[in-house]
Amino acid sequence: MTKLYSFPIVELHLHLYGAIRFETLLDLSRKRGLPMGNATTVAELKDLLVTDTPKNLAAVLRAFEIFLPVVKDDFEAIERVAYELCEDQAKEGVIYFEGRYSPHRLLNDDSPHTAREVVEAVTRGLRRGKADFGVDSRQILVMICGLPQYNWELLELVETCQELGVVGIDVAGSAKGADEKYEDSVVEVFQAAYKKGLHRTAHAGEAGGAREVVNALNEMHAERIGHGYRILRDEAAYRNHFLEERRAHLEACPYSSVMTGAVPPEWTEHPVRRWAEDGADFSISRDDPTCFDNSIESEMELAHTNIGLTIHQLWQAQLNAAKASFAEEPLKSEVIAKVKATEPAK
């Protein structure tokens, strides 16, 4: 089958430890003697981890509790995951991506290691991936709802690990709480990041509503919104913030949005279609391919065939992503130029 698109891909919303190969998880499980349920084959592991019918966000996130233990506190494994992700991205035509993760969730509670060591391991993998596969990448560090004890340390890491490729901060839900009712310290950390000039993206409008999106903009000074679909529940707020003032970029993950129950499974009514028609600033990503077994190509096919975006609109989403990336100069301008050079006919 002919590939749907011929332009380069820029992926902004990708959870690093939600993008681990199934084969790698099985290999690590065997080596460390840490079973993942009764799964011993890729097919069995997919049955255990992959969501393929609409649920809710908390239900989807429970998969992480099953497979993260085989990666935690293993810096060779963490480096391997980052390296293999670069190889997988290169095969899909990705030229730049931002991998987001909580370094603290990759450590056991009694770990003798530090979150910075996790960042260093990820950096080693991404740099080897760049050398071998030519894919540029950067890191976003994530605060996790329900783990406020790490929030201020995470801000320090974002500020001090820029030479390692860390370019921004995020906040996301977990199995302990996925309603986007973030702790006061989350808001305070975002406000501090804003004052320090650090880049900021926030999960909002996926499990929460339009109010949570507006709060992320007004209280947390978010430059990008992870998901954001439910902003359409407040037409005035949507038009004001995303069409008239164009205050933030929307990071869409179409397949995941239905699997997490963020939007109803009526594809032609999907928020991405409205955003494309309105000329809103949005991009398309995969979110957690380990949980959804999706690819860049499957997301593009879904957006084109089911949601109804044109090829040019798919390309525009890549240009939007390049412009909204947290990459530093001159890399950012180089990525933008590569996407611009491949504009398809309207």
N, C-alpha and C positions, 0 to 999 in steps of 0.2 A: 504494500500500500504506500502511495506517495505521501511524504510528510506534508502536513497541512501548512506549515509555515517555513519560510526560508530566512527569517531575520534572527538575529541573536537574542538571547533571553537574559533578562535581569530579574533575579528573584530576591525579594526583600523580606518575605515573611516565611521563614523556614526554621523550625526548631531543630537544632543540631542533634540532640539525642532523640528526636522524633523522626530522624532520617537515617536510621541505622539499617544496614542490609540484614535481611532475615538470616542469611547464611552466616553472617558474622556473629549474630546473637547466639545461634546454635553452637558455633565453634567456641565462643567464649564460655557458654554455659557448660560445655563438656570439659574444657580446660580447667575451669574453676570449681567444678563440682557443684554448681548452683542450678538446679532444675528450674525450668519455666513451665509449671504445671506438669503435664505428661508429654509435652511436645518434644519429639525427637526428629521430626522432618520439617521442611519448610511449609508444606501443606498444613501440618498440624499446628505449627506456630502461627500461621496466618489465621487459622480457625480460632485460635486463642486471642490474638491481638487485634485483628482487623475489624473495624466497624463498617458494615456494608448495608445497614438499614438504619434509618434515622433514629437517633436516641437523644440524649442530652449531653452537654459538655462534661459534666462530672462523670458520667458513665464511660465516655470515651477516654478520659484521662486516667481511669483506673488501669488501663493497659501499662502505663508507665511503672506502676508499682510491681508489675510482673517481670518486666525485662530490665529495668534500670539496675537492679542488684548485680547483674553479670558484668556491668561496666564500672560501677562505683569503685573508687580507690585503686583503679588499675590504670596507671598513666600510659602504659604501652597500648592498652585497649582504647583509651580516649584519643590518643594520637592516631591510632589506626582508623577509628571512626571518622575523624576529621579528614584524613588523607583519602579514604575511600569515597567520601562524599564528593571531594573534588573530582575524582575519576568519574563518578556517576553523573555529576553535573556536566562535565565535558562531553560525555556521550549524548546528552540531551540538548546540546547547543547553548548552554549557559556560559556567559562570558564574565559575569560578576554576580555574586550572591552575598547576602548577609546571614550568617548563621547565629541564631540566638539561643541562649541557654542560661540556666542557673548554675554557676560553678559549685555552689553549696549542695545542690542535689546530686552532684557526681562524687560526693564524699559520704562515707558512712558517719553516723552520729559520733562514734568514738574514734574517728580517723586522726592519726598523728600528722596528717598533711594539711596544707592550706589551700584556700580557694585560688590564690595566685598560682600555685603549682598546677591546678587544673587549667587555668588560662594559658599557662606556658605549654602544657601538653597539647592543647588545641592548636596553639600557634605553630608548634612544630609540625603538626599534621597538615595544616593549611598551607604552610610555606613549602613543604615537600610536594604537596598537591599542585601548587602553583608552578614549581620547577618542572614537574613531570607532565602536567596536563594543560598548563597555560591558563588556568582559571583563576581570576582574581576573586578575593573574598575578604570580608571583614567580620568582626564579631560584635554582637550586642549582648550585654549581660542583663539577666532578667531577675527581678524581684518576684517572689512567689507569695501569693495571698495565703496567709496562715503561717508564714515563717518570717515575722517582722524582725526577729533578732538579727537577721543578716542584712537588713536594708542599708544601714549606714556604711557598713563595710563594703557593700557592693558599689555604692557611690564612689568610695575611695578607690576601688579597683578600676572603675570606668575612667577615673581621672588619672590614675598612675600607670595604667596599662595601654596607653595609646600607642606606645612604640611597639606593642605586641599585636596591634591591629584591632584593638577595641575602639569602637566608634560611637557607642550610644548605650542608653539604658532603656529598659522596658519593665512592665509589670504584667503578670498573667495570673490566672486562677490555677487552682490545683484541686485534687480530690477533697481537700479540706475546706474548699470554698471557691465556687466558680461563678459567683453572682455579681462580680465586679464592685462589690462594696469594700473597697480597699481601706486598709488601716490608715490612721492619721499619719503614721510615719512614712507611708508610701507617698502621700501628697507632699509632705515636708521634704522628702528626698527629691522629688521631681522639681519642687520649687528651688531647692538648692542647686540642682543640676542646671536649671534655667539660668540662674544667676552666674554660674560658673561657665556658661556657654557650651555645655555638653549636650549632645543630641539626645532627643527624647521621642520614644514611641510608646503607646500604651494600648493594651487590649481593652476594648470597650465596644458596646453595641453588639456583642455576640451572645453572651448570657444575660447581660443587663439590657436596659432600654436606651432611648434617646437621651434621657437625663444623664446617664453615665458617660455618653459620648461628649455632651456639652461640658460636664464636669472635667473630663480629661483635657478639654481645650482650655477652659477658663481657669480651673484651679491648678492643673498640673502642667499647663503650657506645652501640651503635646504637639509635636510637629507632624507626627503621623499617627493614624489610628489603626490598630490591628483589628481588622474585620469591619466594625462600624455599621453593619447592615441595618440595625434597628433605628438609626437616625431618621430613616424614612417614616417612622411612626410620628414624627413631629415635622410636618412639612415646612413650617416657618423656620425652624432651627436648621433644617437641611439646606434650604435655599439661602439662608443668611450666611451660615458658616462655610458651606462647601461650594456654593455657586457664586454668590456675590462677593464675599470676602476671601474665598478660597484659602481658608486658614490652615488646612491640613490635607495631607495625602491619605487616601484610604487604601489599606492593604487587604485586598480581597482574596479569599481562598474558596472558590465556588463549590467544589465537591464537599469539602469539610463543612461548609456552612449549612448544608442540608443534613449531613450525618450527625452534627452536634445539635440539631434542632434549632439552630439560630434563625433559619428562614424556612418557610414551608416548601415542600418538594414540587412546587409548580415552577418549572424552569423558565418558562417564558415570562414569568412575573418576578424573576430574581432581581434583587437590587442592582447587580452589575449591569443589567440591561438598561435600567433607568439611568445609572451613572454614565454609561456610554452615550446614551441619547442626549443627556444634558451637558456632556463635555466636562464632567467632574474629573478631578485628579485622582485616579485610582490605578492600581496594578493588579496582577494576578500571580498568586503563589500557591504552594501545595500544603503549607501548614505542617503536617506530620505524616509523611508517606509511610512510616512504619505502622501507623494506626489506620491508614486508609488505603494502602497499597496503590497509590496514585502516582502518576508521572507528569512531567511538564506537558508531554504530548497529549495525555488523557485530559488534562485540564484545558488545554487549548481546544481540543475536539469538543469537549463539553460546552465550553463558552461559545464556540462557533455553531455547533449543530443543535444543541438543546436550548441554550439561552438566546442565541440569535445574533451574536456579535459578528461583524464583518471582519475580514482579514485585516483591513486597515485599522479597525478598532483594536484588534489584538496587538497589532504593531504599536499603536498609540499607547497602549498600556505599558509596553516595554520602554518607550521613550519617557513616559511619566515616571516609571520606576527609576530609570537612570537619573533623571533630574531630581527625584526625591531621595536618592540614596544618600547615605551618610559618608560616602567615600570622600577622602581628602583630594585636593588638587595636587598634581594634574590628572590623577586617575579618574576622577569624576568626569572631567571634560573628555577624556579619551573614550570612556564608556558611552557617553552621550553621542559622540561623533560616530562611533561604530554602529549604533542603532539608527541614527539619522541617515546614514549612508545606504540603508537597506529598505527605505520606505516603499511599500507596495502601492500599486495604483488604487485609487478610491473606487 
